[in-house]
Amino acid sequence: MAGFSRKETYSVREAGRISAFQAMNYEISIVLATAILFVPSIAAQHARQDAWLSLSLAGAFGALVTYIAARLALRFPQETVVQYTPRVLGPVVGKLVGFIYVYYYLYVAYFVQREFSELVNTAYLPRTPMIVVIGLLTLLAVYVLYQGLEVLCRVNTVVLWTVVAALLLVIALGIKEVNLEELLPVFENGPGPVVLGAVAPGSWFGETAVILMLMPFICAADRPRMVKFNLLAVLILFLLMELIVVSAIGRFGADQTATKLFPTLSLARHVEVPTLPIFSRQDALFMVFWIGGMLFKLATFFYAGTLGLAQWLNLKDYRPLILPLAVVITALAVQSWANITDLKSFTSEVFPFSITFVQFVLTGTILLVSIIRGTSGRPARGGAENDKA
């Protein structure tokens, strides 16, 4: 397949570049936005008080996935995974695998839409139709896509670290209520539940494999550092999620954490500072920044799926696909799950395995085949010129 040249790719509002640091922040945001919702309860369902150990296994698996993805992306630094798979796997199989990646990105996008609407409808707007909540977030994501990747990444850097500060504030204000004895005894039920509890968090950590679509837009001088920055992203995510899981189990106990729909939101709601009432009930602060994180995550995967489909179809511009695909993923978000219970079961039993197949199995296979066959990136037309841009 004749892939897009870099000149063609960047003609669709991607003339700018992002740094390795911005890419790392981007990867942290897209994982953190949804992982903080369900990871504490899903890990606690399986591992109980050992959920914090499950996070350690999940972090190790996430590091492996992100390392594989970064190494593969560095073999083809001027192209996305959709562009080079036909050269690595052959025109027929490569096109099929490329389409799987396109669907994967859109699949995560409509999953994010439904997650967002379920929390907002359940916790704040129970009488508002789901389609209204999803539609508003999707319209914002459409606007972001028309602005381009560079704008998205620059704004995300500010929002991300504000979100991290808000999370740390919630944890710090509630630390007096955390009883570390709730984390004992260790390995009460053996290692099996710990492994099961690591499946869902590990798959979310693996979402940093989005580097497969970001690499062509990272400054050429920064690309060799992306393995290090990807691993650093997983480390930061692990530390944040570990703090949240320990705080949730220490505050509510393993049984309550496992049954709560949104343990992190409950942590924010239970903050009480009698001497400083302004710091009590931080759920409003949590929601403000969480909505921003969800918007960036939706925009990221929607962008990757839209750009990937345009490349898969050999189009020169992805923008005509934005509105039709927005309608498609919105319809899928509304129809794919019956209710929040169905969504939560899907989140723990189906979603982790489906995305891990793409992130780990497919990506690892492409990397292995490319090494065996000696296939790597080739200079694209206009490449030098674009690297100086």
N, C-alpha and C positions, 0 to 999 in steps of 0.2 A: 504494500500500500504506500502510495506517496503521501507521507505525512505532511502536516502543516509546516511550512517554514516558520521560523521565529518572526519574520517580518509579517506574515499573515496573522499569526497568533496575536501579536501585540498591536495590530491595527485595530482590534476591537477594544479600545480604551485601556490597554495594558502597556502603554509606552513607559510607564514608571517602573520602579523597582522597590522591593522591600528588603530590609536587612535580615540577617540571620536571627537577631534578637527579636524583631517584629514577628518573624515566622514562628519562633518559639512561643511568644506570647499568644499568638493565634492558636497554636496547637493546645496550649493550656486551656484557653477559653472554651474551645469547642468540646472538650472533655468535661471540664468542671461544671458547665452549665446544666447538664443533665445528670451527671454522676452524683452530685450532691443531693438530688431528690430521692433516689431509690437505693443507692449503694448501701447505706447503713442498715436499712430494713432487710434487703435481700441477703446481705452477708450474715446478718444476725439470724435469719430464718434457718440457715443451714448450720452455721458454726456457733450460734449462740454467743456466749461470752468470749469465744476465741475468734470473733469476727476481725479483730485487729491483726491476728495472724494471717487470716485470709487476705488482708490487704497487702501483706508482705509478699505473698505468692503472686498476687495480681500485679504488683509493681514489677516483680522480676519478669513475669511474662510480657508485660507491656514494654519493658526495656528491650526484650528480645525482638518483639514485633517491630518496634520503632527503629531498631538497629538494622534489621533486614530491609525495611522500607527505605531508610536513608541510603544504605549501600546501593540498592537498586536504582534509586533516583539519581545518585551520583554517577552511575554508569551511562545515563542518558540525560545529562544536565540541561539540555536545551529543549526537551520534549516532555510531555505528560505521558502517563502510563497508557492512555488510550492510543497515543500515537505510535509508540514503539513496540507494543505487543505483537502486531503482525510481522515485524521483522524477526522477533525472537521466536515466536511459536508457529510461524507460517501464516499465510493470508487468511485461511478459513478459520482455524482455531484461534488465531490472534484477534480476528474481528469479533468472534464470539466472546472471548475473554474480555475484550475491550468493552463490549456491551454490558457484560456482567458488572464491570466497574461503574459504568454509567448508571445502571439500575441501583447499584449499592449506594451511590451518593444520593440519588433521589429517594431511595428507601429510607435512609437515615433522616432525610429532610422531612418527609411526611410523618415519621415517627416523632420527631421533635415538635412538629405542629400539634400532634395529638397530646403529647406530654404537657405542653404549655397550656392547652385549653383545659385539660383535666385539673391541673392545679388551680388555675384561675377560677374555673366554674365551681370546683369543690370548696375552695377556701374563701372565695370572695364574691363571686357573681353567679350564684346557683340558678337564677332565673334568666340569665342571659343565654340565648341560643349559642351552641358550640360553634356554629359556622361564623358567627359574628366575631368571636374571640380569635379563631383561626384566621379569619379574613383580614383582621386588622394587623396581626403580626406578619402575615404573608405580604400585604401591601407595603409594609415597611421594608421587608426583605427585597421586594421587587425594586423599590427605590434605591436601596443600597447596591444592588447588582448593576443598575445603570450608572452608578458613580464609579465602579471599578474596584479592583482588588487593593490597590495602594491606599485609597481613602479608607477602605474598611479596616485595613491593618493598622493604620495610624491611629484611628479613633479607638480601635480595640485595645491598644496598648494602655491608653488612659483608663478605659472602663475596667479592664481586667484587674489592674492593681488597686483600683477603688473597691472592686468586688472582694478581692483578697483581704483588704483592710477591714471591710465590713464583716467578713467571716471571722477574722481574728478577733474583732471587737465583740461579736456575739459570744464566741468561745471564752474570751477573757472575762466578760461580765458574768457568765454562768459557771465559771470554774469552781466557785465555792460550793456548788451543788453537786459536783462530780465526786462520786465515791468509787475509787479505783478497786475496791474489793469486789465490785460487780464484775470485774474482769477475771475473777478467779472461780474455780480452779482452771489451770491451763491444761488443754488436751483432755478434758473430762471424758469426751466421747471418742477420743482417738483422732488420727489425722484425716480420716475420710471426710467428715463434715467441713473441716478447714479447707480442703481442696475444693469441695462443692461450693463453698462460700466465695471462693476466689474466681469462679468462672465469669460471673457478670462483671465485676470490677475489672478483671483482666481484659475483657473485650472492650470496655470503655477506654482503658488506657491505650489500647491498640489503635484507637481512632487517630492517634498522632501520625498514623501512616498516611494521612492526607498530604504529607510531604510529597507523595507521588504526583500530586497535581500542582503543588506550590513551587517545586524546585526550579522550573524555567523562569519564574518571576523573581527569584532571589538574586541579589547582586552577585556577579560572577566571582568577585573577590571573597564573598562570604560563603559560597557554596561548600568548600572543603570543610568548613566548621560545622556543618549541619548535623553530622553524626553526634558531635558533642552536645550541640544545642537540643537535639531531639531527646537524647538521654537525660539532659538536665530538665527538660519539660516533664518527663515521666517522674523524675525524682521530686520535683516541686508538687506535682499532682499527688504523688504517694504521701508526702508529708501532710498536705492539706486534708486529704481524705482520711488519713490515719487520725488526725486531730478530731475530725468530725465524728468518726466512728467511736473513738474512745469517749468523747464527750457525750454522745447519745446513749451509749450503753452505761456509762458511769452515772448519767443523770436519770435515765428511765429504767435501766435494767435491760437484760437481753430479751425478756419476754415482751415487754412493752415496745421496745425498739423494733422487734420483728413484726409486730402487728400494726404499727403506725404507717400510714400512707406516705407521709412526708416528715420524717424525723428531724431533718435540719430546720424546717419551718417551725416545728414544735419547740426546738431549742431556742429559736429567736423569740417565740411567743412567751416562753417561760422565764425570760430575763426579767429580774426584779431588782431595782436599786432604789430602796426607800428614800435614801438621802438625796438622790439625783433622779427624780422621776423622768427626766427627759431621756435617760438611758434605758428605761423600762420598755418591755415589749418592742423589741427591735425587728419585728416581722415586716413592718412597713419599709424599713431600710433594706432589709434582705430582699424584699420583692422588687424594689426599684432597680437594684443592681442585677438581680437574677433575670429580670425581663430583658435587660440589655444583653446579658450573656446568652440568653436563648435566641435573641434576634441575631447575634453574630453567628451562633452555631447554625441556625437555619440558613442564613445567608451564605455561609461557607459551603455547606453541602449542596445547597441549591445551585450556587455558582459552579461548583465542581461538576455536578451532574449536567448542568446546562452547557458549560464549556466542553465537557467530554462528549456530549451528544453532538454538538456542532462539529467537533473534530472527527467523530465517528462517521458522520454524514458528509465529511469533506466540505463543510460550509466555511465561508470566510468571516462570518459574523455570528456570534451566539445570541445577540440581543433580540432578533425576531422570535427566538424560542422561549424567551422569558415568560411572557404572559400565558401562552398555551400550556407550558409546563406548570406554571403556578396554579392554573385551574385543575390540572390533572392531579398534582400532589395534594391539593386541598380536598378534592373528592375522595382520594384514597385515605387521607387522614380521618375523614368523617366516617367512612364506611368500613374500615378495616377492623375496628374493635367495637364490641357492643357497649362496654362501660369501663369504668376505671379498674374494676376487679379483673376484667379480661385483659386490660392493658398491662397491669402489674404482673399477671401470670405470664403473659407474652414476654415481658421485659426480663424475667428470670429464667424462662424455660426455652424460649425460641430465639429471641433477638441476639443474645450473646454468641450462640453457635453459628448463626447465619452470618454475622459480620466478621467473626473470627475466621470463617472459611475464606472470606475475601482478603482480610488483612494479613493473615498468617499463611494459609495453605496456598492460595493463588499467588500472592506476592513472593513467597519463598520459592515456589516452583519456577516463576519467571526469572528470579535471580539465579537459581541453580542452572536453568537451561541456558541463560545468557552467558554464564561463566563457562559451561561446558562447550558451547558453540563459539565462544569468543566474540559474542556480539556486544557492541557498545555504541555509544552515541557517535554521531557523525556531524561535522560542521554543517550548519544550516545556512541557507542563503540569508545574507544580511546579518549573520550572527555577530561578527565583529562590530559592525556598526551599531547594533542594538545594545551590545555590552557597554558601549561608551555612552549610551543615552543616559 
